[in-house]
Amino acid sequence: MFLKIISLENLFEAWNEFSREKRKKLDVQEFGRHLEENIFALRDDLLSGKYQHESYFRFHIFDPKHRIIHKATVRDRLVHRAAYRVLYPHFDHSFIFDSYSCRIGKGTHAAVRRLEDFTRRVSKNFRHPCWVLKFDIRKFFDSVDHEILLQILRGKILCGRTFSLLENIVKSHGDLRGGVTNW
């Protein structure tokens, strides 16, 4: 599994998927300027065990409410995407049907269509009132217990090197509690 994640074919495909909507971003352009060199160096670091997830860049957005965003480097996001590409088929079947984030054939539009379907059914074709609860779990990702997450992953990921890579990624989020590098 690990060798599949770090294969050159997977890394280049991950790059194509990752960079598709981000080509105008300066950090993506800089990485892409020396793409082959960067991907080969990344693969070498992954293969040799030298890869270490870097700190996150912290910034604020207002869309419409204030949010603090922590963005990984392009190099690290490429690793995330490469791992996602290989691990997705192993995890997708374990999610409930109505989980829409980061899933093939799902997403925001599918979630809205599903909500409309439920609304139509519950309201008996819009003839009766129906209530919908919209909510957001504040700082959800910040509140995930890393040890519990790693225990779950340990039970599902039998390849030691793949688990170590995921552990590296999960524990990198801990950097947020101790301070974030603004680069």
Accessible surface in RSA format (square Angstrom, percent):
REM  Atomic radii and reference values for relative SASA: ProtOr
REM  Chains: A
REM  Algorithm: Lee & Richards
REM  Probe-radius: 1.40
REM  Slices: 20
REM RES _ NUM      All-atoms   Total-Side   Main-Chain    Non-polar    All polar
REM                ABS   REL    ABS   REL    ABS   REL    ABS   REL    ABS   REL
RES MET A   1    78.81  40.8  35.04  23.2  43.77 104.2  40.14  34.1  38.67  51.2
RES PHE A   2    11.57   5.8  11.19   6.9   0.38   1.0  11.19   6.8   0.38   1.1
RES LEU A   3   107.87  60.1 103.56  74.1   4.31  10.8 103.98  73.0   3.89  10.5
RES LYS A   4   138.83  67.7 131.43  80.6   7.40  17.6  80.24  72.2  58.59  62.4
RES ILE A   5     0.58   0.3   0.58   0.4   0.00   0.0   0.58   0.4   0.00   0.0
RES ILE A   6     0.00   0.0   0.00   0.0   0.00   0.0   0.00   0.0   0.00   0.0
RES SER A   7    33.81  28.6  32.26  43.0   1.55   3.6  28.76  61.3   5.04   7.1
RES LEU A   8    56.89  31.7  53.28  38.1   3.61   9.1  53.28  37.4   3.61   9.7
RES GLU A   9   140.41  80.6 127.75  96.6  12.66  30.1  50.48  97.6  89.93  73.4
RES ASN A  10    10.17   7.0   8.74   8.4   1.43   3.5   7.10  17.1   3.07   3.0
RES LEU A  11     0.21   0.1   0.21   0.1   0.00   0.0   0.21   0.1   0.00   0.0
RES PHE A  12    53.66  26.8  53.47  33.1   0.19   0.5  53.47  32.4   0.19   0.6
RES GLU A  13    73.48  42.2  73.48  55.6   0.00   0.0  12.52  24.2  60.96  49.8
RES ALA A  14     0.00   0.0   0.00   0.0   0.00   0.0   0.00   0.0   0.00   0.0
RES TRP A  15    11.20   4.5  11.20   5.4   0.00   0.0   6.02   3.2   5.18   8.4
RES ASN A  16    64.07  44.2  63.39  61.3   0.68   1.6  14.06  33.8  50.01  48.3
RES GLU A  17    45.41  26.1  31.78  24.0  13.63  32.5  10.68  20.7  34.73  28.4
RES PHE A  18    14.01   7.0   9.40   5.8   4.60  12.0  13.73   8.3   0.28   0.8
RES SER A  19     0.11   0.1   0.11   0.1   0.00   0.0   0.11   0.2   0.00   0.0
RES ARG A  20   141.93  59.6 126.38  64.4  15.55  37.0  47.33  64.7  94.60  57.3
RES GLU A  21   151.84  87.2 119.89  90.7  31.95  76.1  56.37 109.0  95.48  78.0
RES LYS A  22    65.36  31.9  64.40  39.5   0.96   2.3  32.88  29.6  32.48  34.6
RES ARG A  23   129.73  54.5 120.96  61.7   8.77  20.9  59.05  80.7  70.68  42.8
RES LYS A  24   191.89  93.6 170.80 104.8  21.09  50.2 114.21 102.8  77.68  82.7
RES LYS A  25   116.68  56.9 113.95  69.9   2.74   6.5  60.43  54.4  56.26  59.9
RES LEU A  26   119.39  66.5 112.36  80.4   7.03  17.7 112.82  79.2   6.57  17.7
RES ASP A  27    33.39  23.4  27.12  27.0   6.27  14.8  25.88  60.9   7.50   7.5
RES VAL A  28     3.14   2.1   2.80   2.5   0.34   0.8   2.80   2.4   0.34   0.9
RES GLN A  29    77.65  43.4  66.94  48.9  10.71  25.5  25.94  55.2  51.71  39.2
RES GLU A  30    87.51  50.2  80.75  61.1   6.76  16.1  23.19  44.9  64.32  52.5
RES PHE A  31    20.84  10.4  16.37  10.1   4.47  11.6  20.20  12.2   0.64   1.8
RES GLY A  32    26.26  32.4   0.00   N/A  26.26  32.4  10.40  28.5  15.86  35.5
RES ARG A  33   153.60  64.5 120.33  61.3  33.27  79.2  57.62  78.8  95.97  58.2
RES HIS A  34   102.59  56.1  94.85  65.9   7.75  19.8  70.95  73.1  31.65  36.8
RES LEU A  35    39.48  22.0  36.47  26.1   3.01   7.6  36.47  25.6   3.01   8.1
RES GLU A  36   116.39  66.8 113.95  86.2   2.44   5.8  30.18  58.4  86.21  70.4
RES GLU A  37   122.11  70.1 110.46  83.6  11.65  27.7  45.20  87.4  76.91  62.8
RES ASN A  38    38.26  26.4  35.59  34.4   2.67   6.4   2.39   5.7  35.87  34.7
RES ILE A  39     0.00   0.0   0.00   0.0   0.00   0.0   0.00   0.0   0.00   0.0
RES PHE A  40    94.19  47.1  93.99  58.2   0.20   0.5  94.06  57.0   0.13   0.4
RES ALA A  41    49.44  45.5  43.56  67.2   5.88  13.4  48.49  68.3   0.95   2.5
RES LEU A  42     0.00   0.0   0.00   0.0   0.00   0.0   0.00   0.0   0.00   0.0
RES ARG A  43    56.84  23.9  56.84  29.0   0.00   0.0   3.94   5.4  52.90  32.1
RES ASP A  44    83.91  58.8  80.46  80.1   3.45   8.2  25.43  59.8  58.49  58.3
RES ASP A  45    39.69  27.8  39.67  39.5   0.02   0.1   0.46   1.1  39.23  39.1
RES LEU A  46     6.43   3.6   2.58   1.8   3.85   9.7   3.22   2.3   3.21   8.6
RES LEU A  47    67.51  37.6  59.81  42.8   7.69  19.3  59.81  42.0   7.69  20.7
RES SER A  48    69.68  58.9  30.23  40.3  39.46  90.9  41.32  88.0  28.36  39.7
RES GLY A  49    63.49  78.3   0.00   N/A  63.49  78.3  33.70  92.5  29.78  66.7
RES LYS A  50   156.02  76.1 129.41  79.4  26.61  63.4  80.82  72.7  75.20  80.1
RES TYR A  51    12.25   5.7   4.57   2.6   7.69  20.0   5.40   4.1   6.86   8.5
RES GLN A  52   124.06  69.4 117.33  85.8   6.73  16.0  52.26 111.2  71.80  54.5
RES HIS A  53    10.96   6.0   0.42   0.3  10.55  27.0   0.42   0.4  10.55  12.3
RES GLU A  54    80.83  46.4  74.38  56.3   6.45  15.4  32.37  62.6  48.46  39.6
RES SER A  55    32.51  27.5  27.61  36.9   4.90  11.3   4.06   8.7  28.45  39.9
RES TYR A  56    18.13   8.5  18.13  10.3   0.00   0.0  11.13   8.4   6.99   8.6
RES PHE A  57    52.96  26.5  52.96  32.8   0.00   0.0  52.96  32.1   0.00   0.0
RES ARG A  58    99.23  41.7  89.97  45.9   9.26  22.0  12.19  16.7  87.04  52.8
RES PHE A  59    61.20  30.6  57.93  35.9   3.27   8.5  61.20  37.1   0.00   0.0
RES HIS A  60    90.69  49.6  68.94  47.9  21.75  55.6  49.81  51.3  40.88  47.6
RES ILE A  61    56.04  31.9  52.19  38.9   3.85   9.3  56.04  40.4   0.00   0.0
RES PHE A  62   144.38  72.2 114.40  70.9  29.98  78.0 114.40  69.4  29.98  85.8
RES ASP A  63    81.43  57.0  57.99  57.7  23.44  55.4  36.06  84.9  45.37  45.2
RES PRO A  64   134.35  97.9 106.80  97.4  27.55 100.2 113.52  93.7  20.83 129.5
RES LYS A  65   102.83  50.2  96.11  59.0   6.72  16.0  71.76  64.6  31.07  33.1
RES HIS A  66    90.56  49.5  69.33  48.2  21.23  54.3  44.24  45.6  46.32  53.9
RES ARG A  67    92.38  38.8  87.79  44.8   4.60  10.9  23.42  32.0  68.97  41.8
RES ILE A  68    61.22  34.8  37.79  28.2  23.44  56.5  37.79  27.2  23.44  63.6
RES ILE A  69    52.99  30.2  51.35  38.3   1.63   3.9  52.99  38.2   0.00   0.0
RES HIS A  70    50.67  27.7  26.93  18.7  23.74  60.7  17.10  17.6  33.56  39.1
RES LYS A  71    52.60  25.7  48.62  29.8   3.98   9.5  23.65  21.3  28.95  30.8
RES ALA A  72     4.49   4.1   2.00   3.1   2.49   5.7   2.00   2.8   2.49   6.6
RES THR A  73    18.31  13.0  17.96  18.2   0.35   0.8  18.31  24.6   0.00   0.0
RES VAL A  74     7.61   5.0   5.26   4.8   2.34   5.6   5.26   4.6   2.34   6.4
RES ARG A  75    49.88  20.9  49.00  25.0   0.88   2.1  22.97  31.4  26.91  16.3
RES ASP A  76     0.03   0.0   0.03   0.0   0.00   0.0   0.00   0.0   0.03   0.0
RES ARG A  77    40.51  17.0  38.57  19.7   1.94   4.6  25.99  35.5  14.53   8.8
RES LEU A  78     0.00   0.0   0.00   0.0   0.00   0.0   0.00   0.0   0.00   0.0
RES VAL A  79     0.41   0.3   0.27   0.2   0.14   0.3   0.41   0.4   0.00   0.0
RES HIS A  80    54.80  30.0  48.15  33.5   6.65  17.0  35.70  36.8  19.10  22.2
RES ARG A  81    79.73  33.5  77.32  39.4   2.42   5.8  15.76  21.5  63.98  38.8
RES ALA A  82     0.41   0.4   0.41   0.6   0.00   0.0   0.41   0.6   0.00   0.0
RES ALA A  83     4.06   3.7   4.06   6.3   0.00   0.0   4.06   5.7   0.00   0.0
RES TYR A  84    63.13  29.5  56.66  32.2   6.47  16.8  55.01  41.3   8.12  10.0
RES ARG A  85    76.01  31.9  55.54  28.3  20.47  48.7  10.30  14.1  65.71  39.8
RES VAL A  86    11.70   7.7   5.67   5.1   6.03  14.5   9.33   8.1   2.37   6.4
RES LEU A  87    13.88   7.7  13.87   9.9   0.01   0.0  13.88   9.7   0.00   0.0
RES TYR A  88    30.63  14.3  25.37  14.4   5.26  13.7  27.55  20.7   3.08   3.8
RES PRO A  89    84.89  61.9  65.11  59.4  19.77  71.9  70.75  58.4  14.14  87.9
RES HIS A  90    97.96  53.5  82.92  57.6  15.04  38.5  51.39  53.0  46.57  54.2
RES PHE A  91    33.05  16.5  33.02  20.5   0.03   0.1  33.05  20.0   0.00   0.0
RES ASP A  92    35.97  25.2  35.55  35.4   0.42   1.0   3.98   9.4  31.99  31.9
RES HIS A  93   146.11  79.9 110.84  77.0  35.26  90.2  92.59  95.4  53.52  62.3
RES SER A  94    57.35  48.5  21.22  28.3  36.13  83.2  25.13  53.5  32.22  45.1
RES PHE A  95    95.53  47.8  79.37  49.2  16.16  42.1  82.42  50.0  13.11  37.5
RES ILE A  96   130.18  74.1 120.65  89.9   9.53  23.0 128.16  92.3   2.03   5.5
RES PHE A  97   128.24  64.2 116.19  72.0  12.05  31.4 120.53  73.1   7.72  22.1
RES ASP A  98    56.98  39.9  39.33  39.1  17.65  41.7  20.39  48.0  36.58  36.5
RES SER A  99    36.21  30.6  29.59  39.5   6.62  15.2  14.59  31.1  21.62  30.3
RES TYR A 100    33.76  15.8  28.65  16.3   5.11  13.3  27.73  20.8   6.03   7.4
RES SER A 101    89.57  75.7  70.37  93.9  19.21  44.2  52.14 111.0  37.43  52.4
RES CYS A 102    97.46  73.7  72.16  80.5  25.30  59.5  30.76  77.9  66.69  71.9
RES ARG A 103    31.30  13.1  18.74   9.6  12.57  29.9   3.75   5.1  27.55  16.7
RES ILE A 104   134.57  76.6 112.96  84.2  21.62  52.1 119.44  86.0  15.13  41.1
RES GLY A 105    71.34  88.0   0.00   N/A  71.34  88.0  41.76 114.6  29.59  66.3
RES LYS A 106    45.90  22.4  24.12  14.8  21.78  51.9  23.95  21.6  21.95  23.4
RES GLY A 107    25.63  31.6   0.00   N/A  25.63  31.6  25.63  70.3   0.00   0.0
RES THR A 108   105.48  75.0  94.14  95.4  11.34  27.0  61.18  82.2  44.30  67.0
RES HIS A 109   139.83  76.4 137.83  95.8   2.01   5.1  88.82  91.5  51.01  59.4
RES ALA A 110    13.51  12.4   9.93  15.3   3.58   8.1  10.46  14.7   3.05   8.1
RES ALA A 111    32.99  30.3  27.81  42.9   5.18  11.8  28.33  39.9   4.66  12.3
RES VAL A 112    72.05  47.4  70.89  64.2   1.16   2.8  72.05  62.6   0.00   0.0
RES ARG A 113   146.44  61.5 140.51  71.6   5.93  14.1  67.63  92.4  78.81  47.8
RES ARG A 114    67.72  28.4  63.22  32.2   4.50  10.7  20.19  27.6  47.53  28.8
RES LEU A 115    82.21  45.8  79.78  57.1   2.43   6.1  81.82  57.5   0.39   1.0
RES GLU A 116    87.61  50.3  86.19  65.2   1.42   3.4  27.71  53.6  59.90  48.9
RES ASP A 117    50.59  35.4  50.23  50.0   0.36   0.9  16.28  38.3  34.32  34.2
RES PHE A 118    76.19  38.1  76.16  47.2   0.04   0.1  76.19  46.2   0.00   0.0
RES THR A 119    31.34  22.3  29.46  29.9   1.88   4.5  27.52  37.0   3.82   5.8
RES ARG A 120   109.44  45.9 108.63  55.4   0.81   1.9  37.21  50.8  72.23  43.8
RES ARG A 121   138.52  58.2 120.39  61.4  18.13  43.2  66.66  91.1  71.86  43.6
RES VAL A 122    95.13  62.6  76.84  69.6  18.29  44.1  83.89  72.9  11.23  30.5
RES SER A 123     3.13   2.6   3.13   4.2   0.00   0.0   3.13   6.7   0.00   0.0
RES LYS A 124   119.92  58.5 112.12  68.8   7.80  18.6  73.66  66.3  46.26  49.3
RES ASN A 125    94.80  65.4  82.56  79.8  12.24  29.5  16.33  39.3  78.48  75.9
RES PHE A 126   119.81  59.9  89.35  55.3  30.46  79.2  91.44  55.4  28.37  81.2
RES ARG A 127   176.10  73.9 143.25  73.0  32.85  78.2  68.18  93.2 107.92  65.4
RES HIS A 128    99.10  54.2  90.57  63.0   8.53  21.8  59.84  61.7  39.26  45.7
RES PRO A 129   115.36  84.1  89.95  82.0  25.42  92.4 101.51  83.8  13.85  86.1
RES CYS A 130    37.94  28.7   8.28   9.2  29.66  69.7   5.25  13.3  32.68  35.2
RES TRP A 131   231.06  92.7 201.75  97.7  29.31  68.8 182.64  97.4  48.42  78.6
RES VAL A 132    86.77  57.1  51.99  47.1  34.78  83.8  56.65  49.2  30.12  81.7
RES LEU A 133   145.70  81.1 119.19  85.3  26.50  66.6 121.23  85.1  24.47  65.8
RES LYS A 134   194.45  94.9 166.18 102.0  28.27  67.3 113.57 102.2  80.88  86.1
RES PHE A 135   141.48  70.8 107.05  66.3  34.43  89.6 115.78  70.2  25.70  73.5
RES ASP A 136    81.05  56.8  53.69  53.4  27.36  64.7  29.12  68.5  51.93  51.8
RES ILE A 137    96.28  54.8  85.52  63.7  10.75  25.9  89.88  64.7   6.40  17.4
RES ARG A 138   194.83  81.8 172.57  88.0  22.26  53.0  74.30 101.5 120.53  73.1
RES LYS A 139   114.50  55.9  95.93  58.9  18.58  44.2  63.78  57.4  50.72  54.0
RES PHE A 140    93.09  46.6  89.37  55.4   3.73   9.7  89.37  54.2   3.73  10.7
RES PHE A 141   152.05  76.1 147.31  91.2   4.74  12.3 147.31  89.3   4.74  13.6
RES ASP A 142    51.03  35.7  45.48  45.3   5.55  13.1  21.04  49.5  29.99  29.9
RES SER A 143    78.56  66.4  46.24  61.7  32.32  74.5  45.70  97.3  32.85  46.0
RES VAL A 144    41.96  27.6  34.47  31.2   7.50  18.1  40.46  35.2   1.51   4.1
RES ASP A 145    75.70  53.0  61.90  61.6  13.80  32.6  26.79  63.0  48.91  48.8
RES HIS A 146    31.86  17.4  27.67  19.2   4.19  10.7  13.01  13.4  18.85  21.9
RES GLU A 147   102.23  58.7 101.72  77.0   0.50   1.2  56.05 108.4  46.18  37.7
RES ILE A 148    98.46  56.0  98.46  73.4   0.00   0.0  98.46  70.9   0.00   0.0
RES LEU A 149    56.64  31.5  54.78  39.2   1.86   4.7  56.16  39.4   0.47   1.3
RES LEU A 150     0.85   0.5   0.85   0.6   0.00   0.0   0.85   0.6   0.00   0.0
RES GLN A 151   113.89  63.7 103.30  75.5  10.59  25.2  26.57  56.6  87.32  66.2
RES ILE A 152    89.90  51.2  81.42  60.7   8.48  20.4  88.79  63.9   1.11   3.0
RES LEU A 153    20.29  11.3  20.29  14.5   0.00   0.0  20.29  14.3   0.00   0.0
RES ARG A 154   119.66  50.2 110.28  56.2   9.38  22.3  61.81  84.5  57.85  35.1
RES GLY A 155    61.23  75.5   0.00   N/A  61.23  75.5  35.75  98.1  25.48  57.1
RES LYS A 156   106.97  52.2  80.31  49.3  26.66  63.5  49.05  44.2  57.92  61.7
RES ILE A 157     7.43   4.2   1.38   1.0   6.06  14.6   1.51   1.1   5.93  16.1
RES LEU A 158   163.67  91.1 131.46  94.0  32.20  81.0 134.72  94.6  28.95  77.9
RES CYS A 159    38.92  29.4  27.06  30.2  11.86  27.9  20.90  52.9  18.03  19.4
RES GLY A 160    51.14  63.1   0.00   N/A  51.14  63.1  40.44 111.0  10.70  24.0
RES ARG A 161   111.62  46.9 106.55  54.3   5.07  12.1  58.84  80.4  52.78  32.0
RES THR A 162     0.00   0.0   0.00   0.0   0.00   0.0   0.00   0.0   0.00   0.0
RES PHE A 163    22.81  11.4  22.81  14.1   0.00   0.0  22.81  13.8   0.00   0.0
RES SER A 164    62.75  53.0  57.43  76.6   5.32  12.3  29.51  62.8  33.24  46.6
RES LEU A 165     9.37   5.2   4.46   3.2   4.92  12.4   8.77   6.2   0.61   1.6
RES LEU A 166    18.32  10.2  18.20  13.0   0.12   0.3  18.31  12.9   0.01   0.0
RES GLU A 167    43.37  24.9  43.37  32.8   0.00   0.0   5.69  11.0  37.69  30.8
RES ASN A 168    26.02  17.9  16.70  16.1   9.32  22.4  13.93  33.5  12.09  11.7
RES ILE A 169    30.07  17.1  28.75  21.4   1.33   3.2  28.75  20.7   1.33   3.6
RES VAL A 170    19.60  12.9  14.37  13.0   5.24  12.6  19.58  17.0   0.03   0.1
RES LYS A 171   105.00  51.2  93.48  57.4  11.52  27.4  54.28  48.9  50.73  54.0
RES SER A 172     7.31   6.2   1.04   1.4   6.27  14.4   6.90  14.7   0.40   0.6
RES HIS A 173    35.43  19.4  35.43  24.6   0.00   0.0  29.59  30.5   5.84   6.8
RES GLY A 174    27.32  33.7   0.00   N/A  27.32  33.7  18.03  49.5   9.29  20.8
RES ASP A 175    54.41  38.1  47.43  47.2   6.97  16.5  12.07  28.4  42.34  42.2
RES LEU A 176    25.82  14.4   8.41   6.0  17.42  43.8   8.49   6.0  17.33  46.6
RES ARG A 177   146.43  61.5 107.14  54.6  39.29  93.6  78.51 107.3  67.93  41.2
RES GLY A 178    76.90  94.8   0.00   N/A  76.90  94.8  40.60 111.4  36.30  81.3
RES GLY A 179    46.58  57.4   0.00   N/A  46.58  57.4  35.67  97.9  10.91  24.4
RES VAL A 180    28.61  18.8   3.49   3.2  25.12  60.5   4.98   4.3  23.64  64.1
RES THR A 181    69.39  49.4  61.04  61.9   8.36  19.9  45.55  61.2  23.84  36.0
RES ASN A 182   103.49  71.4  72.73  70.3  30.77  74.1  26.43  63.6  77.06  74.5
RES TRP A 183   117.63  47.2  73.12  35.4  44.51 104.5 104.29  55.6  13.34  21.6
END  Absolute sums over single chains surface
CHAIN  1 A    12701.4      10465.0       2236.4       7578.8       5122.6
END  Absolute sums over all chains
TOTAL         12701.4      10465.0       2236.4       7578.8       5122.6
